[in-house]
Amino acid sequence: MMTLTLDHNLSKRTAVYAQYSKIDNGTGTTYYYVAGPTTNNGLGVGGSMTAGVDVTIYGAGVKTSF
């Protein structure tokens, strides 16, 4: 898994962030963003995925501290 995160402070208490993550599954693995392999039924439905499928995750948000 590879993750790239960028943070930018807008003020003393507020920041924004963007994140990109990629899981490069081999031909026989089914790892995803929650720890551990999925239950593989070969259909890619019901939370399962076909072995060897890569997972890409994007995220963005705002952080505020009080």
HUPERA-V420715 format. One record per residue. N is the residue number from 1. RES is the residue in three letters. PHI is phi as a letter, one per 40 degrees, with the letter a starting at -180 (none if undefined). OMEGA is omega in radians with two decimals (NA if undefined). D_FIRST is the distance of its C-alpha to the first C-alpha in Angstrom with 2 decimals. Layout:
# HUPERA-V420715
n->N res->RES phi->PHI omega->OMEGA d_first->D_FIRST
n->N res->RES phi->PHI omega->OMEGA d_first->D_FIRST
This chain:
# HUPERA-V420715
n->1 res->MET phi->none omega->3.07 d_first->0.00
n->2 res->MET phi->b omega->3.11 d_first->3.78
n->3 res->THR phi->b omega->3.06 d_first->6.69
n->4 res->LEU phi->b omega->-3.13 d_first->10.30
n->5 res->THR phi->b omega->3.08 d_first->13.19
n->6 res->LEU phi->b omega->3.07 d_first->16.87
n->7 res->ASP phi->b omega->3.06 d_first->19.78
n->8 res->HIS phi->a omega->3.11 d_first->23.42
n->9 res->ASN phi->c omega->3.06 d_first->26.40
n->10 res->LEU phi->c omega->3.10 d_first->29.13
n->11 res->SER phi->a omega->-3.13 d_first->31.47
n->12 res->LYS phi->c omega->-3.06 d_first->31.86
n->13 res->ARG phi->b omega->-3.04 d_first->30.45
n->14 res->THR phi->b omega->3.12 d_first->28.36
n->15 res->ALA phi->a omega->3.03 d_first->25.10
n->16 res->VAL phi->b omega->3.12 d_first->22.89
n->17 res->TYR phi->a omega->3.03 d_first->19.16
n->18 res->ALA phi->b omega->-3.07 d_first->16.76
n->19 res->GLN phi->b omega->3.06 d_first->13.01
n->20 res->TYR phi->b omega->3.10 d_first->10.58
n->21 res->SER phi->b omega->3.10 d_first->7.02
n->22 res->LYS phi->b omega->3.02 d_first->5.63
n->23 res->ILE phi->b omega->-3.12 d_first->4.39
n->24 res->ASP phi->c omega->-3.13 d_first->6.48
n->25 res->ASN phi->c omega->3.02 d_first->8.89
n->26 res->GLY phi->c omega->-3.06 d_first->11.66
n->27 res->THR phi->c omega->-3.10 d_first->15.25
n->28 res->GLY phi->b omega->-3.09 d_first->15.74
n->29 res->THR phi->b omega->-3.11 d_first->12.70
n->30 res->THR phi->b omega->3.13 d_first->12.34
n->31 res->TYR phi->c omega->3.11 d_first->9.39
n->32 res->TYR phi->b omega->-2.97 d_first->9.25
n->33 res->TYR phi->c omega->3.00 d_first->8.96
n->34 res->VAL phi->c omega->-3.00 d_first->11.67
n->35 res->ALA phi->d omega->3.05 d_first->11.22
n->36 res->GLY phi->g omega->3.14 d_first->12.29
n->37 res->PRO phi->c omega->3.06 d_first->13.16
n->38 res->THR phi->c omega->2.96 d_first->15.53
n->39 res->THR phi->c omega->-3.01 d_first->19.11
n->40 res->ASN phi->c omega->3.04 d_first->19.36
n->41 res->ASN phi->b omega->3.07 d_first->22.73
n->42 res->GLY phi->g omega->-3.09 d_first->21.96
n->43 res->LEU phi->b omega->-3.11 d_first->23.17
n->44 res->GLY phi->g omega->3.13 d_first->20.13
n->45 res->VAL phi->b omega->3.09 d_first->22.26
n->46 res->GLY phi->g omega->-3.14 d_first->22.74
n->47 res->GLY phi->g omega->3.12 d_first->19.11
n->48 res->SER phi->c omega->3.10 d_first->18.47
n->49 res->MET phi->a omega->-3.14 d_first->16.77
n->50 res->THR phi->c omega->3.13 d_first->17.58
n->51 res->ALA phi->d omega->3.11 d_first->15.71
n->52 res->GLY phi->g omega->3.14 d_first->13.72
n->53 res->VAL phi->c omega->3.11 d_first->13.16
n->54 res->ASP phi->c omega->-3.12 d_first->10.00
n->55 res->VAL phi->b omega->3.09 d_first->9.21
n->56 res->THR phi->b omega->-3.09 d_first->9.68
n->57 res->ILE phi->b omega->3.06 d_first->10.69
n->58 res->TYR phi->b omega->3.09 d_first->13.34
n->59 res->GLY phi->a omega->3.09 d_first->15.24
n->60 res->ALA phi->a omega->3.14 d_first->18.38
n->61 res->GLY phi->a omega->3.13 d_first->20.94
n->62 res->VAL phi->b omega->3.10 d_first->23.77
n->63 res->LYS phi->b omega->3.09 d_first->24.10
n->64 res->THR phi->b omega->3.07 d_first->27.66
n->65 res->SER phi->b omega->-3.09 d_first->29.05
n->66 res->PHE phi->b omega->NA d_first->32.58
